[in-house]
Amino acid sequence: MNHSVRIGLMGFGRIGRNIFRLGYDNRSLEFVAISDLGQPETLQYLLLNDSVHGQFEVDASVSDSYLKVGSQKVRLLPGGKPSEIPWDMMDVDLVIDSTGVLWLSDEVDAYRSQSTRTIITNPETPLVDRIVVLGVNEDEISHEDRIISPSSSTTQVLALMLKILDEQFGVENAMMTTVHAYTSDQPLADNTRVRRRRSRSAVENIIPNETPSPRLVEAMFPHLRGKVAGTAFNVPVPDGSCVDLTTELKKMPTVEEVNNAVRLRAESDMAGIAGYTEDPIVSSDVIGSGESMIFDAKATMIAADQFLKTVCWYDNGWGYSRRILELVGAYAGLGGAR
């Protein structure tokens, strides 16, 4: 990159703040503007004080619609729809939409009509040019990609594990369960909602939920179409999740062969993306982990010489945010969208 990438952040919730924390002192990145519905002073407060990741030890101030953090001076814009934010006028190279909103096609088209490239964190957004999971298909990215999704944190884990297992042993069928920390759209106390299970208290219940991860992974691995299914459970922890994956394989390995296969990838081409541990970890141990997944070697098991079960842990916000910034760098290496 010949110059720093000028970034606009659409949404300054958990993912947006993680991205800013991770990238604010990176000289190859410049945060130009943030669009969010929150009051400027509240945005500053939440950036500096995070209930999960702790305090952000930097000097920060808000003045005249600008957030100043270290050497970064960021314009604060009112939140709204993509069509209402003049990103071109802000002279940004790339917009990261971390709102999590499933925008309708006309709003996605508003991003496409601008001269910037856009990364949208909602994995189900229509009209995406490419879904990219680092460690899986980043070699396919193109200068022509305008709207990109890094999928979801759960999808990244599932895709990485299926890639390893399929290349090494051949995947016939797969069934995934993600045990996921509660999310900001869930109520703390029972509340009236259309989706009945989702209306129950996030901090008092294990709540079954749907996940798009199998469908998204099948799009990346067409030969597995119709062979991957999954479900989700939101549980009463604020961070730290895991993917429990059961697979039928063409060649059934031993537990040791599975663990060695993942360990070798974590130490080579997937280093920094996939982690490996033989420690008896629990969910809180992966909070702040920069990898997309941490493979739990102690959890590997085989039943009836037919079914393989593997477990991978992940910080469902921090590692995901790191991958987004790495994705920014990957596209910057191709040249801007302008």
N, C-alpha and C positions, 0 to 999 in steps of 0.2 A: 504494500500500500504506500502510495506516494504522500498521502496526507491522512489526517484523522477522519474517521467516518462520522458524519454528523447525523445524530440519531434523534428522532422524535418518539416520545413514549406516550402512547394512548392508553391511559389507565395507570394509576399509581397505587394499586392494591398490593397484595403480597408479592406476586411475581414481578410487577413493575419495580417495587422497592428493592427486591432481591437483585434484579438486574442492575439497578443503579448502584447498590452497595458493591457489587462485584466489579463494576466497570468504571466507577467514577474517577479513579486515579490511573487508568490505562491510557497512555498517551496516544494510542491509536484510535481511541474513541472520544467523541465529544457529544455530550447530551445537550441538545439545543433547546428543546421545549418539552413540557409535560402537560398533557391535557387530562384533567380529572374533575369530577364533580365536587370534591372536598374543598374545604377552606384552606388557603395557603398555609396558615399557621398549623393546622391539623396535619397537613401533608408533611411539613417539616418535623413535627413532633413524632409522627409514626415512623418516619425514616430513621430518626435517631433512637427511638425506643421501641424495640420489637419484643413481644412477649415470648417468642420462640427462640430467636437468635441473639437476643440481648441487645446491649447498647452499641451504637455505632459511634466510635470515638473520633469524631471529626468536628470541626467548627462549621456551623451552618446557621444561616440567617435568611429571613424573608424581608424583601423591601421592594416596593414599586412593581409588584407582580413578577418578581424574580426570586428564585431560590438559589442562594450562593452556598456551595459546598466545596471547601478547599479551593481549587483553582477553577472549578466549574461554576458558570453563571447561567442558570437555566430559566427560560421564560415559562411562566405558569399561565396556561390557557384554561378557560372554562371547559368543563366536560360537555360532551354532546355526541352526536352521531358523526361517523367519519366524514359524511358529506358537509358537515358544518365546520370542520377544522381546516384552515388554510395552510396545509403543510408545505405546499410549494412556496408560499410567501415566506416561510420560515427557513427556506434554503437547506432543507434536510436531505441527506442521501438515502435514508432508510427510516421507515416507521415500524416500531414494534407495538402491535396492538395486543396488550396484555389484559384487556378488560374481561376476557372470558365470555363475552357476549356472542351469541350466535346471530350475526348480522344477516339481514335479508340481502338478496342478491343485488339490489340497487345500491346498498351501502358498500358492499364489496366492490361493485363497479366504480364507486366514487374513489376508492383507493386506486383502482386500476387506471382511472383517468388522469391521475397525477403522474408526475415524472419520477416519482420515487418508487423504490421497491418496498414491499410490506411483508412483515412476518406476523402472522395471526396465530395466537396461541390456542384459540378454540379449534380443536381438530375436526369438528364437523361442519366448519364453515364451507358453504358451497363455492364453486368456481375457483378453488385453489389450484394453482398450476402444478405444485409438487408438494408432497409430504416428505420431509427429510428427517431421518433418524441417524445421527452421527454414529459411526461404527457399523452401519448397515448399508446405506445407499448414498452417502455423500458424494461418491464418484460420479453420480448421475446428474448433479446440479448443472444448470445451464445459465448462460448470460441472459437468455430470453425469459427466465422465470421472473414473474412480477409479484405474484401472491404466493407466499410459501407458508406452510405450517410445520412446526417441529413435532407435530402430533401431541400426545400428552405424556406425562411422566410415566404413567402405567404402560402406555403403548410402547414407549422406548424400552422398558424392561422386557416386555413380551417379545418385541422384535429382536432384541439382542440375544435372548436365550434361544429363540427358535432358529436364529441364524447359526449359532454355535452348534446346537444339537443336530440341525438338519445337515450342515456341512460335514459333521463328524460321523453321525450315526444314521441319518435319514429319518425325517419325521413323517409318520403315517397319519396320525391324528393328535390333537392337543385340546386340553380343557384347562382353562385358567380361572383362578379365583384371586382377586386382589382384595386384601384386607387393608383398607385405606383410612387414613386420618380423616376426621370430619372437615368439612369445607365451609367457607364463609356464607354460602347460600342456605345453609341449614339453620333452623331455629334452635336457640338454647332451651326453650321450653315448648311444649306442644303448641302448635299454631295451626290455624285454618289454612290448608293448602289443597290444591286439586289432587296432587299425588299423595295419597294417604300416608304411605310409609315415610315419605320425605317430610311430612308435616310433624313428625314426632321429634322429641328432644334429642339433639345430637350428642349431648353429654350424658345421657342416661340410657342410651340404647345402642345395640348393634343393629344397623339398618341395612337391609338388602337394597341393592341399587343396580341399575343397568350400567354397562360400560361399552363404549364403541370400539375398544381396543382390538378385539378379534377381527372385526370387519376392516379396520384400518390396516392391520397387519396382513390380512389376506390380499389387500390391494398392493402391498409391497412384495408379497410372495405369491404370485398368481398360481403356482403349482400346488399351493395349500388351500386354494379356494374351496369352501365347503367343508374343510377339515379342522377348523379352529373355532372354538366356542368359549364363552366365559361369562362370569358374573362378578359382582362386587359387593363388598360389605363395608359400610362406613362405621367406624368404631370410635369410642370416646377418648381419643388421644389427639393432641393438636398438630402433631407432625410425626413422621416416621411411618412408612407403610411397607407392605411386602406383597410379592406376587408368588402365589402357590401354583405351580404349573405341573400338570400330569400329562405325559406324552406316551404314545405308542410309537415305537421306533422300528425301522427295518432291520437294524442290527442292535440287539439288546446288549449294552455294555455292562460292566460291573460298576458298583458305586465308585470304586477307585478310578476307573477309566473316565467316568463322567467328571469327577472332581478334577482330575489332571487335565482334561480337555479344557475346562473353563479356566483353570489356573494359568495354563500356558497362554491362552488368549488374553487374559488380564495382565500378563507380564509382557506381552508383545504388541500386536497391532491394536488391541483394545485398551491399552494402558491409559489410565485417566478417565476412561469411560465406563469400563467394567472393573469392579473390584472383587477380591476373593478373600475370604476369611475362614479360619478353622476355629475361631473363638466362639464361645456360646453367647452371641450377642442378642440384644432385644431391641425393640423399635427405637427407644431413645438414644441408643448408641450410634445411630446413623444420622442424627440431626446435625446438619452442617456438612454432611458428606458431599464432596464435589463430583463423585461418580454418578452415572445414571442408575447404576445398580451395584449392589454388593452381594455376591453369591455366598450363600451359607452352606459350607461344605458339610457341616454336622447334620443338616436337614435332609440330605440326599438319601433316597430309599427306593427300593425296587420291590414290587409285589407280583407274585405268581410268575416271575420271569417274563412279565408282559407289560407292566406299567411302571414308568419311571416318574418319580416325584422329585421336583427341585424347588427350592425356595430362594428368592432374592429380595433383599431389603433395599429401600431407597428413601432418601429425603425427597418428598414429593414436591418440594418447591425450590430448594437450593441447587441441587444438581441439574434440575431442569433449566433453571435460569442460566447456569453456566453454559449449558449446551446452546442456548439461544445466542449468547454472545459469541460462542465459537462459530455458530452458523453465520452470524454477521460477518465475522472475519473470513469465512470461506467464500461468501458471495463478494465481499470487497476485493478478494483476490482475483475475481473474474472481471472486475470493473463495475462501475455504477450502472444503475438502471436508466440513467438520463440519456 
